[in-house]
């Protein structure tokens, strides 16, 4: 008898964005004439940077010739991309990262979900709430979270509320934990943690022998100079933190898939016998066993964003999306709504009017304005009463969406 992994049965309903898609499809079936504007899923709309396109075309030409054809590449990534990553994202900040500490992958979502495999099944986790669902769901699947209670929380998880009341800077756990998921700039709230706040987490991890899993997928969107671009800007972080980065939102690679994870040699964890082991070696073993490497063509395109021309093109795309963020943020604020984010990240987090449940607001926005967003409740219990819009739409659609909300909704 093939028994199933019953931990999957603990997951409530559909994956958040699958449920959003289901409701939109049902509405479209009822109203095929509706012109729906999607500002829900954080998918980019601008084309890849021209520098990446040129590099990928050149790589395709290489693959067409016997002399330059490439088969399996190094699982950890080609040196030309790793060196570019280190130079532009770390050395430029005065940080020292070595080649064997960078692992190129098919995106940070995969790595954020898979990293938990190198930790003990009974390791305890802490997550900010609201949170990107992948962090929690993959630990549920692994059997690390206990059962779901009536309040929508898993018994074995330390939830760290991140709300307007605490300035979206969650308090440290009230008990020791082993794995801490932090996302900065935050998805979904679009808010950031200051250097002082991040230092608190690094100090906590060092004092409690914990590991910080730091999702920096939106670091390129930070505009304020005092916000760290990397967790490794904090003293001591190389001892306790793993960092995830992505080309998806930085350079429009949502459809071509590329990201990377940095695992310093100095991050260790204990075995049951008390011996310590570098997590770098464990992740390298997992990575090379279960992953055959990101395609050469894609890595050439990713490396091209670090050229002078590529950097300029990426900056232009990010500026485009951040102008959308400004349009959304100021448009909603003018309606008297409480609005957060949209300054250092392409997400706008708003309080629903009149304490309306977030899924009810989703339905109202869809039916009355034909605009799709993401209900805050889908990101965790503390997301109830909030709602997320993304700045990744086309400019015309972004402006039209705000105009519709202003016109159609009696807020």
Order of alpha helices (4+ residues) and beta strands (2+ residues): alpha-beta-alpha-alpha-beta-alpha-beta-alpha-beta-beta-alpha-beta-beta-alpha-beta-beta-beta-alpha-alpha-alpha-beta-beta-alpha-beta-beta-beta-alpha
